[in-house]
Amino acid sequence: MKILVGYKGVNVGKDLIEIAARHARAFDGQVIVVTSMKGGGNTDPMEVKAAEDNLEGIKPFFKEKNIPCDTHLLVRGMEPGEDIVAFAEENKVDEIIIGVRSRSKVGKLLFGSTSQVVILQANCPVVTVK
């Protein structure tokens, strides 16, 4: 089983990787941790470095538990939700785990919602963590 974790390195991120580890152990799976950034002229090199460091910091957690784990920083010019869905399809992922946060309907309308795009467009089950 391939389990994709959409990861930003914020508070809920620890919960995401713990759930991914439980699912990987239960289903003899592997974990793919992904951070998506829009890219182009809008991406600060310091943000890219911080994202890379966050992803590298996850690997020891899974290694200690003997769970196969790959990490990917996606900078492909796509919105994060669309990028995660496309990456999941390209890699034949069986489950996506993402964090959600409370935001008003107006906030979602104005700023979009990565989790909403993933939930509505993914071709596999999506586990959300609040």
Salt bridges, closest charged atoms under 4 A:
ASP53 OD1 - LYS49 NZ 3.01
GLU56 OE2 - LYS59 NZ 3.05
GLU79 OE2 - LYS38 NZ 3.03
ASP83 OD1 - ARG76 NE 2.66
GLU90 OE1 - ARG76 NH1 2.95
GLU95 OE1 - HIS23 ND1 2.71
